[in-house]
């Protein structure tokens, strides 16, 4: 099990335990996506510098 899988499972578990009521699905999905992104960053499959842009060269 790599960090991406661990991250999404941890995010989904935390989302399930933190949800109550009608918005349970949306909160669980959002926390799962956050866990997935963190897992991909840890695995090195996603570079946040590419997403947010690096310093502009002159």
Kinemage of the C-alpha trace (Angstrom):
@kinemage 1
@onewidth
@group {chain A} dominant
@subgroup {mainchain}
@vectorlist {calphas} color= white
{ca unk a 1} P 0.000 0.000 0.000
{ca unk a 2} L 1.579 3.274 -1.070
{ca unk a 3} L 1.157 6.753 0.388
{ca unk a 4} L -1.573 7.684 -2.110
{ca unk a 5} L -3.757 4.782 -1.054
{ca unk a 6} L -3.034 5.413 2.604
{ca unk a 7} L -3.853 9.106 2.212
{ca unk a 8} L -7.205 8.532 0.540
{ca unk a 9} L -8.202 5.857 3.051
{ca unk a 10} L -7.236 8.090 5.958
{ca unk a 11} L -9.137 11.010 4.421
{ca unk a 12} L -12.247 8.923 3.854
{ca unk a 13} L -12.097 7.488 7.374
{ca unk a 14} L -11.733 10.928 8.927
{ca unk a 15} L -14.544 12.244 6.758
{ca unk a 16} L -16.874 9.451 7.780
{ca unk a 17} L -16.157 9.950 11.453
{ca unk a 18} L -16.613 13.732 11.227
{ca unk a 19} L -19.873 13.795 9.289
{ca unk a 20} L -23.431 14.000 10.476
{ca unk a 21} L -26.652 14.752 8.710
{ca unk a 22} L -27.477 15.505 5.084
{ca unk a 23} L -24.051 16.720 3.936
{ca unk a 24} L -22.260 13.507 4.914
{ca unk a 25} L -21.493 12.506 1.331
{ca unk a 26} L -20.076 15.897 0.336
{ca unk a 27} L -17.877 16.224 3.414
{ca unk a 28} L -16.589 12.666 3.019
{ca unk a 29} L -15.824 13.253 -0.655
{ca unk a 30} L -14.000 16.532 0.049
{ca unk a 31} L -11.872 15.051 2.823
{ca unk a 32} L -11.117 12.040 0.608
{ca unk a 33} L -9.896 14.319 -2.184
{ca unk a 34} L -7.651 16.168 0.272
{ca unk a 35} L -6.226 12.836 1.429
{ca unk a 36} L -5.636 11.782 -2.170
{ca unk a 37} L -3.775 14.995 -3.000
{ca unk a 38} L -1.595 14.728 0.097
{ca unk a 39} L -0.814 11.095 -0.709
{ca unk a 40} L 0.176 11.975 -4.289
{ca unk a 41} L 2.464 14.748 -3.046
{ca unk a 42} L 4.138 12.347 -0.610
{ca unk a 43} L 4.588 9.764 -3.398
{ca unk a 44} L 6.109 12.425 -5.645
{ca unk a 45} L 3.450 11.962 -8.323
{ca unk a 46} L 2.141 15.518 -7.912
{ca unk a 47} L 4.257 18.672 -7.784
{ca unk a 48} L 2.511 21.560 -6.067
{ca unk a 49} L 4.939 24.018 -7.678
{ca unk a 50} L 3.457 23.146 -11.064
{ca unk a 51} L -0.075 23.754 -9.811
{ca unk a 52} L 0.526 27.094 -8.127
{ca unk a 53} L 3.310 28.302 -10.386
{ca unk a 54} L 6.813 29.087 -9.383
{ca unk a 55} L 8.473 32.473 -9.166
{ca unk a 56} L 8.272 34.364 -12.391
{ca unk a 57} L 11.527 34.640 -14.249
{ca unk a 58} L 12.394 38.040 -15.681
